[in-house]
Amino acid sequence: MDKSVEILRGTFLFKGVESLLDEVALPEPVSFKKGDMIYRETQFRRALGILISGKAKAMPAGDSSAVLNVFLPGAVFGAAAVFSQEEEYVSRICAASDCTVLFLDEAALSRLFAAYPNAAVNYISFLSQRIRFLNEKLSLFSQSDSEGRVYAFLAKNCDESGALTYKGSMALLARNLGMGRTSLYRALDTLEHKKLIVREDGKIKVL
C-alpha cells in the first residue's frame, strides 16, 4: 500500500491535500496481465482508475488497434465512466504490460469530496482542463485561420494511429494549404505547444 500512497501523492486529485492520504482507507490495487482489457465499451467500472505499476494504453472503441494514449504509473483514466449514466465507455483501456490499478468508485469519491472539499476542487479543475482541451480541438475544425487549416489537414490525412508522414516538402504543403512556409511552421509550433500534435522522427502525430 505504501507504493499506492506514493503514487497517489503525485496525482491531481490529492494536490495540496497530500496529508489526507495518511488518514483515508484506500482499496487494494487490482492486478492485470499484459493484454487484459481493463475497460472496454460495455464492460467497465464506474470508477477512476489510477495506474500504480506497469503500463496501459487507450485505444478507440471497436476493433482498431490504434493507440490513442499510453499510461504510466500515476496516470488517471476512467473519468468518463464516473457519475455518468451512459451504458458504454468511450474507448478501450488495455494492459500494455503486467500492471496494477487502484480504483476509486463513485461512492469512494463522493465520501472523499464530502470530507475534503479541496479534493473536489482538484477534480473539477481536472475536468475543466479536459473540456478546454476538447473545445480547442473542436474550434480548430471550424476555423479558417492557419492553425485550423493545418490541424484539419493533419486530422484528415493521418493513419489509424494518428500519425502522418508527409512525403513532400514543407514548402509544397504550405502552397497546398494556401499559406506561406513561415505561417505553416508557426502553426505547427502553436499546435505542438497546445499539445494537439507531436513531431518526431519525421512524422506528425495528431493527439
N, C-alpha and C positions, 0 to 999 in steps of 0.2 A: 504493500500500500504506500510505502514511502516514495516509490518511483511515481505513483499516480499523483501524489501531493506535489512532488517536484514539477511534474509536467503541468498540472493544473495552475500552479502559481504563475506560469508564463502565458496563460490564455487570457483572452479579452474579458472573459466572464468574471474573473477574480482580480482584475486590475484595480489597484488601490484598496482592495479588501482581502489581500492575501492571508492576513492573520486569521480570518474566519475558517480557513481550511484546517486549523488546529482544533476547531470546535465541532464542525459538521461531520456526520457519519456518511462515508462515501460507499457506494456499491462496489462490489468486486468487478474488476475488468473481465470482459468476455474474450476468450481466445478464438482465433480464426486461423485456419490453414491457408497457405497460398492457393489462390484460385477460388476460395469460398466467396459467395456473394453475401455481403454484409447488409446491403439494402438493394432491393430490386423493385420493379414497378408495383407489384401487388403484394410483396412480402417485405415489410419494413417495420421498424419500431417507431412509435411516436415519441421519439427521444432525440436529444442532442448527443451525437457521438463525438468523443474526444479520443484521438489516437494516442495510446500510451507507449506502444512499441511497434516496430516494424514499419511497413509501408502499405498504403492503399491507393486506389486510383478510382476516379469518377469517369463513367462512360455514358454516352447518350442512352435514353430509353430505346428498347428494340434490340436488334441483333448486331448493331455496329460495334466494332472493336476499337473505334477511335477513342483516344484518351483525352478527356476534357481537362483533367486536373490530377495532380499527384499529391497525396497527403503523406506527410512525415510526422513523427511524434510531436504532439502539441496542436496539430491541425484539428479543426472542428468542422463537422458536417452534420446534415440532418435537420437544419433549421426549417426547411420547407415542410418537414413532417410534423413539427411541433405546433400545438394549438391550431390545428387545421382539421377540417372535416373531409378533406379530399381523400378519395379511396385509392389513388395511385400516387406513387412517388415520382418525382420529375426526372430521375436518372437512375443509374445503377452504380453502387459502390462495391468494388471488388478488392479482396485482399491481394496485393501485389507481392506479398511475402507473408510468412507467418507473422501474425500481429495480434495485439490485444487492444480492445476498445472499451472505454468506460462510458456507459450510457446514463444520461440524466433524463429521466422521463418527465412527462408533463407534471405529474404530482410532485416529484422532487424539485423541479424548477419553480413551481408555484410556492412551495414551502420556503425555498431559498429566497425568492423575491419578496415574500411577505416578511421574512425575518431580517433580510438585509437589502433594503431598497437600492443601495448603490450597485448591487449586482444586477438588479432590474434595469437600472440606467445604462449599465455596460451593455446589456443585451439589446436594449432599444437602440443604442448608438451603433452597434454592430449591424442591426437590421437597416438602419438609416443609411449606412455606408453602402450596403448591398443594393438598396433601392437607387441610390445616387449613381452607382456604377452601371446598373442596368438601364437607367434613364439616359445616361450619357451614350450608351451603345445604341439605344433606340433613336435618340435625337440625331445621331450621325447619319442614319439612313434617310432622314428627311431633310438633311442639309444639302445645299448646293455649293458650299464652300470647298476648299481643297481637302480639308480633313475628311469631310463627309464623302466626297467622291473617291478618295483613296481607300477609305475604310470599306465603302460599298463594293469597290472593285476587288479588294482582297477577300472579303467575305464571300463574294460570288464565285471567285475563281480558285479558292483553296480546296485541297483534297479533303477526304473524310476525317483526317486527323487534325484539320485546321491549318495545315501548312501549305505554303505557296512557294514554289521555286520559279522565279521569273527569269526566263532564258534570254530575254532581250536586254538592252542597255537601259539604264535609268533614264537616259535622255529620250529613248523611244517610248518608255512607259509614260513619261511626263507629257510627250506630244499626244499620246493616245488619250490621256486624261484631260487634255486641253489646258495644261499649266506649264510653267517653267520648271526647270530641274531644281532650282533653289527652293521653289514652293513645294515641290514633291518631297525633298529631303526634310524641309521644315515640318511638313505634315506628318511624315514618318516619325520624326523625332517627338512630335507632340503626342501622337498615338502611343508611342512606346512609353513616354513619360506618364501617360494616363493609364498604363498597364493594359491597353487594349490589344497590343501586339508585342511580339518579341522577335528580334532579329538575331539570328545565329547561324553560323556555317552556311552562309549564302541563301538561307531560307527566311521567310517571314511567316510567323505563326500567329494566327488570329485567336485571341483568348475569349 
